[in-house]
Amino acid sequence: METKKDKFIRLAEKRVNNLLKQMELVGNLANKRNYDYSDKEARAILTAIKKAYQNLEVQFDSAKNKKFKLK
């Protein structure tokens, strides 16, 4: 039987590797020899990615801070 830890590791490895591959593909769009884009469009992409990352940080931070502690 798969434990919660085993499931976390299995899914985290798969999902993070998928994310890294997708980010690499988005990064390929920066190649001006193949694509034409404005600074505004590039900033919009980066802003969306930064917001998604910040939301992810909040999710992990709130998951570990559910209990009140004085120390």
ABEGO torsion letter per residue (X at the ends): XBBAAAAAAAAAAAAAAAAAAAAAAAAAAABAAABBBBAAAAAAAAAAAAAAAAAAAAAAAAAAAABBBAX
